[in-house]
Amino acid sequence: MPLSPKVYTWLCGFFAALGSVTFGYDLGIIATVESSSNFLEITGNPSETQQGLITGCLLLGAFASNIYVGSLADHFGRRMTILFGCVVFLIGGAIQTSAQNIGYMYGGRFLAGMGIGMLAMLAPLYQAEIAHPSIRGRLTTLQQFMLGIGALIASFIGYGCYHGLTGQAQWRVPLGIQLLPAVPLAFFILLLPESPRYLAMKGREYEALLVLGRLHAHGDITDPFVVNEHREILEQVRLEREETRNAWSQLFFIKSNLRRLILGVAIQFSIQMTGVSVIQYYAPKIFASIGIDTSTTLGLQSGSSVIALIGEALCIWYIDRFGRRNVFVWGNAISGLTFVVGTIIIALFPAGSNNANASRAFVAMTWLFNLVFSACCGPLSWAIPVEMFNSATRAKATAITSSAAWISNFMIAQVSPPAFETVGWRFYLTFAICGFTNALFFWAFLPETKGIPLEELDSYFEQVPIFVPGSKIQIVDASAREEDLRQGKPQLGGDFTDKMDSEKEEIEQVP
């Protein structure tokens, strides 16, 4: 029995997200690596600032990759650029694993970060461009789910290697394991269909139709949904070409695009201001401040990773039911509340107070934060930006919004160690406050994008006022919108028959 089109499309998106396993694993394993005495010895007993830079070089590499990855994706296609990202990551991971001094670690982390930055940006971009409107949220939030799987694997492997291995194996083995998920992705990515929207942008209109048939109708290119979705895509591409041939100009000089770009950057920057990276990178330091040792902390992180994965699975389940806006707003507010409670606990019962109940309560707050963040904020920070832009600007815009994620992440990685030393528990007040200010900002300015076909988002953002509450704009149910397409009611349309017939003849002549 053949798979249903939505299941097939979902599996394509799931496989494309394998790169995010490497992302989550690399972020999660560094705390274990930097806890190894042999690693510290080989890297010259680095200072707090140098350890922060080892962590941060991954993020700087990811930031650097986003300078060019959007242009690569538009020139060579989504699949080829994902393949290139895999190769860059494998080189960087191999350098880390074989590191002989701190310079190797800096270089290897930077290269691995470049690969991760490319994969983290391209996976949700590709997923958004192949998805049905009604499952787009479930597909694009796979990014965070796979990241959670990577973090979960890292927590158990890190715990096992810390206790079960000694010497160089204690940190080289966990660093080497990070290479494994990228290998099958590199080998098989070209077996997946190319983005139909990319093909349409390149004038390969009949190929785009074939891919849509493969994705959404068991290969039937006469299916009404496929025909009308294809017509919308081609018309949107035509309109974009008429408006301007320069995607960068579209981004910065068309008011609704600039608005979306600012929102996307704000979303990614706000994620770091929830405090998620502080907990992820510096859990041993944080838990030590309330009297919990490193060994216990690494075990607790495994439990936290399980909780995060549950939250990410919940997000995949409900995101296309409840939408994006309200979930993101409430997630930020509750995250801020957990930091308020956690900050009070750590201020009243610091290390040395020997209050076991306070330690348990603090751990419970970090786990609750992780559940809420993983169910609301983290997945949507990747899903929302990729579905706000049109085909001409999506790759470049997503590269910019992803850059905001990496540079803000690097800032937190560098600022946190000296902040722990100078202001102690008061540093956590930053994240307690920012959770609530994030919620207020996105309540005011973030429109709902659930279920709107990508080709109709331009007109939608032109209608929605900047201050969103009280807006009279109604969101059409995604399933109903798909039914419109099946019944031959596209919002956009055009006649591209002659050009496609010519392209079909060229394809059929290829042996």
Phi, psi and omega in degrees: 000124182292152177292147174294152182305321182291323177293317179299314179298318180297320179294323175299315179294323179297315181293321180297335182276002179304329180299334180288340174297318178296321178301305182296321180295313183296320177293323185281333188274343188294329178296320177294315182300313183285353175269352181280127180294326179292321177299315180297322180293313182294327180270012173080030181048065185298149177288174178302319180295319179292322176296321176297325179288325175302314176295316187287336181300326176301318183286324176296320177297318178297319177298314181299322182295330183285353175291326186239347189294327178297318179293321177298316182296325179283335182270313186259350182100162183291317185292314181296324180288325173298317177301316179298319177299321177299315182297315179299317180297317181298321177295313180297319179295322179294321178295319177299314184297326182261014187304137178250346177200181185293332178298319176301318181295317178301310182294316180295319178295320180297313179295316178299322178296322177299316178296316180297319179300320179293314182292321181293328178280320188282328183299305179294330176298310179298316181299316181296326185277347178254352192275151163295148177305325186284346179238011185299320179296317179296327182284314184285336176280355172300332179307309182288326178297315179291325173300319178296322176298317178299317179295322178296314178300317181298321183294319180286318178294319178299317180296315181294318181290324180296322183265333188259346182237159178227170177063212184294329180299334183299330179241335179288322180298308179297327177290324179292326182297335182298340182286337191298314183295332183287338184293306179296327178297317180296322184285327191246357184300327183285352174278345178280156178291146175288158177298125179296331179289324174296316180299319179296321178299328182270007179079009181266068194287321179292321175300321178298320178295317178300318181293318178299320177297318179296320183283322195239359183205036179055031178089001182278104183277000175261358179301132184303321179298315180297313182299315184284326174296319178300318180297319178297317181298313181295321179293320178297318178298319179298317179296319180297321180291326179290322182294310179190148177269357185251109182296325180295321177296319178302318184296316191260344184244355171261122191303316183291329177290317178298321177301315180294322180296316178297318178297318180297318177296317180297321179299311183293320179293322182297330181301318180291333180279000171281341181096007185297319183287329177300314179294321184290315185280325192237031180305316179302320179291317182296312182290330177296331181290348175244012171095020180253127185282170185298317181301313179295322180300315180297324175293318178296326179296329176296316177297320179296323179294323176297316179298318179299319181295322176299315179298318180293324176294321177299320180297315178301323183290318189255352191295326178273000173264314187261347179090188186255313192303300185295323179298316181293318180296309182293325178299316178295318182296315181291324176300316177299321180296321179295326178288328175299310181294316180298322180294319178299316182297313185288335177286323183275331185229067180289176177304137182103343178282343177054042178256100184295324180294323177295320178297317179295319180296321179295315177300319180299321179294320179293324178291320178296318176303314183297321178296312182293314179301316184287334180272342188231301192277306187303306181299322184287339179294337176262328185284318185292311183301321184288342181256012180263346191245160177278175187297324184291330186251350191300312184295315182290320179295318180294327176298320180291315181294323177294325177301323177297324178297314185288319184288325177289325176297317178297319179301314180295319180298324182276324184283327189298312182303312177293330178295319176302320184287323188267317184245352176060227186297339181296338177301328183290342177298330178305314184282330175298317180288316185295330176303318181283322179291325173302311182300317181295317181298313184283334171298322184281323195238351185263114176284161174281137179237010184300125167076000180281125177305143184303327183286351182251004184287330178301308181294327179296312182290337175287337182268327185285127179294158180300315176273107194284319183304135181087359179297142181268001182292129180259136177271122178287136178302135186298320180295323178293323179293322176296323179294324175301317180296321179295331181267009177079037180239060177291151176284333179236152178193163180191170180254108181240021188299313184299315182295321180292323178298319178297317181293322179299317179299319179296318181294318183290338179279345179287125182292000000 
